[in-house]
Structure formats: structure tokens, C-alpha cells
Amino acid sequence: MAAGQETVLDEYAFLVSETDEKGIIRFANDDFCKIAEFSLDELIGQPHSKVRHKDMPKKAFKSLWDTIQKGEVWTGYVKNATKSGGYYWVFATIYPFESCDGSKGYLSCRRKPSKEEITSIQEVYKLWNKEEGK
């Protein structure tokens, strides 16, 4: 893929990853690895922010972290970066959980958003980025 090129998820793509409570990746499924262009070995032990796109407003991630750290489920639209410098959009649902051993983490499940959903959220994110001086 060329830098700056969008990867559009197919209708059946379902990207799943699990992180610890600090956002360090513990698991990523094949769809996630394929779309993000990273091998599983390149992702495990890395911060999930490794796939954060520079266009994402800080306000969006503040909302995400504020919600999941309270133990609540968060849903929203995220523009992620690929290894080659491209990007892809997802509609994400993030579930906080506690394992049997008492460790906490987050499970993120993502699907393809519609073109209309992307267009709408891009307008919101542009405003937020403007507020943040981006």
C-alpha cells in the first residue's frame, strides 16, 4: 500500500484486539493484523497507539479512556494508521474486563463503518482538531 492510501474493510472483516489496562497489546486476530499490515509478533507487547492515526483528535481518545476506565463499554469511530502509512476507518466497541487472575484489560471489536458514518464523524473530528490547534 502507498502512504496515505485508504484501506477499506470488507463487509465481513471483524478486527479484534485485547490490551492490558495500560493499552499494551496482548492479542490481535488475523483480520486486525492484515488490515493494520503488522504481524502478530510486531504487535504483541506494543502500545495500541502504534496504530493511532495523527488525524485522530485527543478529545476522542479522552472520551474512550474516561469511559473504559470507569468499567463502561465505549463505542465510536476511529481512524487508524497502517504500517505503510495508509489508514483505515473502523466502528469500535471496547469492553473492559477482569480476568480470573484479577488482571484487567480491554477487548476491542471493530467492524466496517458506512461511508455516511465516516463522512459525519470526519466533520466532528475536523472541528475537534481545530479546537486542539491541529
C-alpha positions in Angstrom: 0.0 0.0 0.0 1.1 3.5 -0.7 1.5 6.0 2.1 -1.8 8.0 2.7 -3.9 5.3 0.9 -7.1 4.2 2.5 -7.7 0.5 3.1 -11.5 -0.1 3.1 -12.6 -3.1 5.2 -14.7 -5.7 3.5 -18.2 -6.3 4.9 -17.1 -9.4 6.8 -14.0 -8.0 8.4 -14.1 -8.2 12.2 -11.0 -6.8 13.9 -10.3 -7.9 17.4 -7.6 -7.0 19.8 -7.0 -7.2 23.6 -4.9 -5.0 25.7 -3.9 -4.8 29.3 -5.2 -1.8 31.4 -2.3 0.4 30.1 -3.2 -0.3 26.4 -0.4 -2.8 25.7 -1.5 -5.3 23.1 -1.8 -8.9 24.4 -3.7 -10.3 21.4 -4.7 -9.4 17.8 -6.7 -11.5 15.4 -5.8 -12.2 11.8 -8.2 -9.5 10.4 -6.6 -6.9 12.6 -3.0 -7.9 11.6 -4.0 -8.0 7.9 -5.6 -4.5 7.8 -3.0 -2.8 10.0 -0.2 -4.5 8.0 1.6 -5.8 11.1 2.4 -9.4 12.0 1.2 -10.6 15.4 4.8 -10.6 16.7 5.1 -6.9 15.7 2.0 -6.0 17.7 2.3 -8.1 20.9 3.8 -6.1 23.7 3.4 -2.8 21.9 1.1 0.1 22.8 -2.2 0.0 20.9 -1.4 3.6 20.0 1.0 2.1 17.5 -1.9 2.2 15.0 -3.2 5.6 16.0 -3.6 7.9 13.1 -2.4 11.5 13.5 -5.8 12.9 12.4 -7.5 11.4 15.5 -8.4 14.2 17.9 -7.1 13.9 21.5 -10.7 14.6 22.7 -11.9 11.3 21.1 -9.3 9.2 23.0 -10.0 11.1 26.2 -13.7 10.1 25.9 -12.6 6.5 25.2 -10.2 6.2 28.2 -12.6 8.1 30.6 -15.4 5.6 29.7 -13.5 2.3 29.8 -11.5 3.2 32.9 -14.9 3.6 34.7 -15.7 0.0 33.6 -18.2 1.1 30.9 -18.4 0.0 27.3 -17.3 2.6 24.7 -18.3 2.8 21.1 -17.1 5.2 18.5 -15.4 5.7 15.2 -11.6 5.5 14.9 -9.2 6.3 12.0 -6.2 4.0 12.4 -2.9 4.0 10.7 -1.4 1.1 8.7 2.3 0.1 8.9 2.9 1.5 5.4 1.5 5.0 6.2 -2.1 4.4 5.0 -5.2 4.4 7.1 -8.5 2.6 7.7 -11.7 3.6 9.5 -13.5 1.3 12.0 -16.5 1.4 14.2 -15.2 0.2 17.5 -16.7 -1.3 20.6 -14.4 -1.6 23.6 -15.3 -3.8 26.5 -13.4 -3.5 29.9 -13.0 -6.9 31.6 -11.3 -8.6 34.6 -9.6 -11.9 34.1 -9.8 -14.8 36.6 -6.3 -13.9 37.9 -7.5 -10.4 38.7 -5.8 -8.6 35.9 -7.8 -6.0 34.0 -7.9 -5.4 30.3 -9.9 -4.2 27.3 -11.3 -6.1 24.4 -11.8 -4.1 21.2 -14.1 -5.4 18.4 -14.2 -3.4 15.2 -16.3 -3.5 12.0 -16.5 -1.5 8.8 -18.4 1.8 9.2 -20.6 3.1 6.3 -19.5 5.9 4.1 -22.1 8.1 5.6 -20.9 7.3 9.1 -17.3 8.2 8.1 -18.4 11.4 6.5 -20.3 12.5 9.6 -17.6 11.7 12.0 -14.9 13.4 9.9 -16.8 16.7 10.2 -16.9 16.3 14.0 -13.2 15.3 14.2 -12.2 18.3 12.0 -13.9 20.6 14.5 -12.2 18.9 17.4 -8.8 19.1 15.7 -9.4 22.8 15.0 -10.2 23.3 18.7 -6.9 21.5 19.6 -4.9 23.6 17.2 -4.2 20.8 14.7 
